[in-house]
Amino acid sequence: MEDRATLRISSQHIANWLHHGIVSKEEVMGVFREMIQFVNDQNKNDKGYVAMKWSEGHGGETCLECKAALELIFKGSESKNGYTEEILHKYRRMAKERDRGGKPRVEGGAKL
C-alpha cells in the first residue's frame, strides 16, 4: 500500500511518460490489467481482501479502486500540481456510498 506522497509520484511518472510518448495508453492499460491479476492472486488468501474487478465493456463493472487509479494516471497532467487528494477523496466518498448499499454516483471519472 502506497501513501499519498508515493502515489502522487507514481501516478505522475506514468502521466509524464504518456505526455512525452514514452508509453502508450494501450501499454499502460495492458500492464494495469496484469497488475490487477497479480495483486488479486497475491492477496487471495487474505480473508479481508476484496478482489479488484475489471471490465472492458462486457457487461461487468470495473471497481472504484481501479477507476481511481486510472484517473490518477490519465488525468494526472490536469491535477493541480499533480495532487492526488481531489481524486482520492472523490472516489473515497463513492466507495463509502457503495459500502452503505447505495449506488455510487460517478463524478466525471477518467474515460476508460
C-alpha positions as CSV (number, residue, x, y, z in Angstrom):
1,M,0.0,0.0,0.0
2,E,1.4,3.4,-1.0
3,D,1.0,6.5,1.0
4,R,-0.3,9.6,-0.8
5,A,3.1,11.1,-1.5
6,T,4.3,7.9,-3.1
7,L,1.1,7.5,-5.0
8,R,1.4,11.1,-6.3
9,I,5.0,10.4,-7.6
10,S,4.0,7.0,-9.2
11,S,0.9,8.4,-11.0
12,Q,2.8,11.5,-12.1
13,H,5.6,9.4,-13.6
14,I,3.2,7.5,-15.7
15,A,1.2,10.6,-16.7
16,N,4.5,12.2,-17.7
17,W,5.6,9.2,-19.7
18,L,2.2,9.3,-21.5
19,H,2.6,13.0,-22.2
20,H,6.0,12.6,-23.7
21,G,5.1,9.5,-25.8
22,I,7.4,7.1,-23.8
23,V,4.5,4.8,-23.3
24,S,1.1,4.5,-24.9
25,K,-2.3,4.3,-23.3
26,E,-2.6,0.7,-24.6
27,E,0.7,-0.2,-22.9
28,V,-0.4,1.3,-19.6
29,M,-3.8,-0.4,-19.8
30,G,-2.1,-3.8,-20.5
31,V,0.2,-3.5,-17.5
32,F,-2.7,-2.3,-15.4
33,R,-4.7,-5.5,-16.3
34,E,-1.7,-7.7,-15.5
35,M,-1.2,-5.9,-12.1
36,I,-4.8,-6.4,-11.1
37,Q,-4.5,-10.1,-11.6
38,F,-1.1,-10.1,-9.8
39,V,-2.4,-8.2,-6.8
40,N,-5.6,-10.3,-6.6
41,D,-3.5,-13.5,-6.7
42,Q,-1.1,-12.2,-4.2
43,N,-4.0,-11.5,-1.7
44,K,-6.2,-14.4,-2.4
45,N,-5.6,-16.0,1.0
46,D,-6.3,-12.8,2.9
47,K,-9.9,-13.1,4.2
48,G,-10.3,-9.4,4.4
49,Y,-9.2,-8.6,0.9
50,V,-11.8,-7.7,-1.7
51,A,-10.6,-8.6,-5.2
52,M,-10.4,-5.8,-7.7
53,K,-12.8,-6.2,-10.7
54,W,-12.1,-5.2,-14.2
55,S,-14.4,-5.0,-17.1
56,E,-13.8,-4.0,-20.7
57,G,-17.3,-3.4,-21.7
58,H,-18.5,-7.0,-21.4
59,G,-21.4,-6.1,-19.0
60,G,-19.2,-6.2,-15.9
61,E,-18.5,-3.4,-13.6
62,T,-15.0,-2.0,-13.0
63,C,-14.3,-1.4,-9.3
64,L,-14.0,2.1,-8.0
65,E,-10.4,1.4,-6.9
66,C,-9.4,0.7,-10.5
67,K,-11.2,3.7,-11.7
68,A,-9.5,5.9,-9.2
69,A,-6.0,4.6,-10.1
70,L,-6.7,5.1,-13.8
71,E,-8.0,8.6,-13.2
72,L,-4.8,9.5,-11.3
73,I,-2.8,8.4,-14.3
74,F,-4.9,9.6,-17.2
75,K,-5.9,12.9,-15.7
76,G,-2.6,13.4,-13.8
77,S,-1.5,16.2,-16.0
78,E,-4.8,18.1,-15.3
79,S,-4.5,17.8,-11.5
80,K,-3.2,21.0,-9.9
81,N,0.5,20.3,-9.1
82,G,-0.2,16.6,-9.5
83,Y,-2.0,16.4,-6.2
84,T,-4.0,13.2,-5.6
85,E,-6.3,14.4,-2.9
86,E,-9.2,15.6,-5.0
87,I,-9.4,12.4,-7.0
88,L,-8.8,10.1,-4.0
89,H,-11.4,12.0,-1.9
90,K,-14.0,11.8,-4.7
91,Y,-13.6,8.0,-5.0
92,R,-13.5,7.5,-1.2
93,R,-16.9,9.2,-1.0
94,M,-18.2,7.0,-3.7
95,A,-16.8,3.8,-2.0
96,K,-18.4,4.8,1.3
97,E,-21.7,5.2,-0.5
98,R,-21.3,1.9,-2.2
99,D,-20.4,0.2,1.1
100,R,-23.6,1.6,2.6
101,G,-25.5,-0.1,-0.1
102,G,-26.2,2.8,-2.3
103,K,-25.2,3.1,-6.0
104,P,-22.1,5.4,-6.3
105,R,-22.6,8.4,-8.5
106,V,-19.7,8.7,-10.8
107,E,-18.4,12.3,-11.0
108,G,-16.6,12.8,-14.2
109,G,-14.1,10.0,-13.9
110,A,-11.4,9.1,-16.4
111,K,-12.6,7.9,-19.7
112,L,-11.5,4.2,-19.9
